[in-house]
Amino acid sequence: MKLPTLVLLVATLSLGACASLIQTASISEAYKHYELQQYERTLELITRAENAEAMSAETKAELTYLKAKTYERLGESEIAHTLYEYLAQEHSNSQYGYLAVKQLNAR
């Protein structure tokens, strides 16, 4: 393997690892800020996690559920309701789809 190809491979792998680390850190920080009732910051961190890299369906559902809960706390019940409906339809087999249905039924 030629040196430029090897350097490109190492750089690509490093960037992928950094993106994953950014996503994980952003999710963790989003939960911390939610617990501290810093909802605007929570939404910023969710957006950062969503933009960090391609994510699994489970991670997407988790972030969407946290986003719905955050919008609820901000008094944006229609946005929250729409997100819960999305989860109930698109992630019905996940724990977040189940929790979303519970939220929708509680209304």
PyMOL commands that set and color helices and strands:
alter all, ss='L'
color gray80, all
select helices_A, chain A and resi 3-35+39-52+57-73+77-90+95-105
alter helices_A, ss='H'
color red, helices_A
deselect
rebuild
show_as cartoon
